[in-house]
Amino acid sequence: MLNKEIWNNNLSKLNDFIKKNNRLPLQKENKYLNGWWTNNIRRHKIYDRIMKKQNIRNKWEIFVETNKELFLDDDVIWKNKLTEL
């Protein structure tokens, strides 16, 4: 299998996990998939490896935007909860 095929397959698995559980996978329950999505966040920021390919980058950006509530950092979550009070 080519890297693009593996990447697309992993994105599909991650999407299925999110639809089923409404959250990202934790390391203790799916170490591979957890590592995959965390690596993609890092690689996207620095244009590393497969994220140098614009079509992959675009797919990742659409995926993150679609699931943006799952990708908020702790500071944003804290501020959102504070404003709800």
C-alpha positions as CSV (number, residue, x, y, z in Angstrom):
1,M,0.0,0.0,0.0
2,L,1.2,3.5,-0.8
3,N,1.7,6.2,1.8
4,K,-1.3,8.2,0.5
5,E,-3.5,5.1,0.7
6,I,-2.4,4.3,4.2
7,W,-2.9,8.0,5.2
8,N,-6.4,8.0,3.7
9,N,-7.3,4.7,5.3
10,N,-6.2,6.1,8.7
11,L,-8.2,9.2,8.2
12,S,-11.2,7.1,7.5
13,K,-10.6,5.0,10.6
14,L,-10.3,8.2,12.7
15,N,-13.4,9.6,11.2
16,D,-15.3,6.3,12.0
17,F,-14.0,6.4,15.6
18,I,-15.2,10.0,16.1
19,K,-18.6,9.3,14.6
20,K,-19.0,6.3,17.0
21,N,-17.5,7.9,20.1
22,N,-17.9,11.7,19.6
23,R,-14.3,12.2,20.6
24,L,-10.7,11.5,19.6
25,P,-9.1,8.1,20.6
26,L,-7.0,8.0,23.7
27,Q,-3.6,6.4,23.7
28,K,-4.6,3.6,26.1
29,E,-7.5,2.4,23.9
30,N,-5.9,2.8,20.4
31,K,-2.2,3.7,20.6
32,Y,-1.8,3.6,16.8
33,L,-4.7,5.9,15.9
34,N,-3.9,8.2,18.8
35,G,-0.3,8.5,17.6
36,W,-1.4,9.0,14.0
37,W,-3.7,12.0,14.7
38,T,-1.2,13.6,17.1
39,N,1.6,13.2,14.5
40,N,-0.5,14.8,11.8
41,I,-1.2,17.8,13.9
42,R,2.6,18.3,14.4
43,R,3.4,17.6,10.8
44,H,0.8,20.0,9.6
45,K,2.3,22.8,11.6
46,I,5.8,22.3,10.1
47,Y,4.9,21.1,6.6
48,D,6.6,17.8,7.4
49,R,6.5,14.5,5.5
50,I,3.1,13.7,3.9
51,M,1.8,17.2,4.8
52,K,4.0,18.6,2.1
53,K,1.5,17.2,-0.4
54,Q,-1.2,19.8,-0.9
55,N,-4.1,17.4,-1.4
56,I,-3.3,15.6,1.9
57,R,-2.9,18.9,3.6
58,N,-6.3,20.1,2.3
59,K,-8.0,16.9,3.4
60,W,-6.5,17.2,6.9
61,E,-7.6,20.9,7.2
62,I,-11.1,20.1,6.1
63,F,-11.2,17.2,8.6
64,V,-9.9,19.4,11.5
65,E,-12.4,22.2,10.6
66,T,-15.3,19.7,10.5
67,N,-14.3,18.4,13.9
68,K,-12.9,21.6,15.3
69,E,-14.5,21.2,18.7
70,L,-12.4,18.1,19.3
71,F,-9.1,19.9,18.4
72,L,-9.4,22.9,20.8
73,D,-6.4,23.4,23.0
74,D,-6.8,23.5,26.8
75,D,-6.6,27.3,27.0
76,V,-9.5,27.7,24.6
77,I,-11.6,25.1,26.4
78,W,-10.9,26.8,29.8
79,K,-11.9,30.2,28.4
80,N,-15.1,28.8,26.8
81,K,-16.1,27.3,30.1
82,L,-15.3,30.5,32.0
83,T,-17.6,32.5,29.7
84,E,-20.4,30.0,30.2
85,L,-20.4,30.8,34.0
